[in-house]
């Protein structure tokens, strides 16, 4: 089977809900990262055979195939097709995997994987609740209700279930959250994000400026401050401070074949060595990365000891903590530049966003293998393993 390579990976800096990216249409966020791929890589972009875009809330400004609209708004040729997909929080990680599968199968040679999500302009859950308010029905069908009677599929409840199942305390979650902010602060101040962040022009009362620093980072975060945030459910441990931040952003990863590398003079930064997706319990929901990782290692022949860096999405602090305990992974290698608790989780854009961060961290540390995984609605999880080139 042919190999798939990553040539480039970029992302916008995260914008808080109602924050610096609130004035930017999500189509234009996507166009910004597409433009960056074109600007940073010296090849004829008309050779891109498809764009696969992850987006979870496909309503309002994010409808009508937002991936295609972002192509039309960008400097990419109008001849490039695009499709928009939804695997919940793993949508754009799945876009990477679909792109890699297209290349590995030999059916395409250059595919742009991407993700777009403005959680300010198309709020989380709005694509369900607006229809319900208009009397247009509920996503939960009679047969689904029969299979899961009186169950509200809730990521928040799933996070609380993981806390109890794995025996975490609120202090465990809060300490992990503090570390996320501290690592993100150090990465920002040390320039670790400079090669992955695409500046986006925004309007401010003081005039136009370039947004290029993740807005959610608490540069002055303290454990006491995080501990002071109220719990969201009586008797629970989850708070807004130990959960991922609502975020606006876009990201993109250029995936190509060996043939494309030679024909277009491109330099690979990483080789994709494993693609895994699994599903399990849709109620606890967020625990599936643990078991997806097991399957990825079984299929690849690699082990946790082979991995130099791992990105495990911080949807809620108990998820990466449970993953660490299950895999026996080194805590010093997880989310080394901070995670979604500090940097934000722009739903459908997070998969390609994490890949940009993983790839750069792997290069900066001189490591060989990197692993990325994330929990997803419906009890699903993707795992992608890459090998650094050069």
Order of alpha helices (4+ residues) and beta strands (2+ residues): beta-beta-alpha-beta-alpha-beta-alpha-beta-alpha-alpha-alpha-alpha-beta-beta-beta-alpha-beta-alpha-beta-alpha-beta-alpha-alpha-alpha-beta-beta
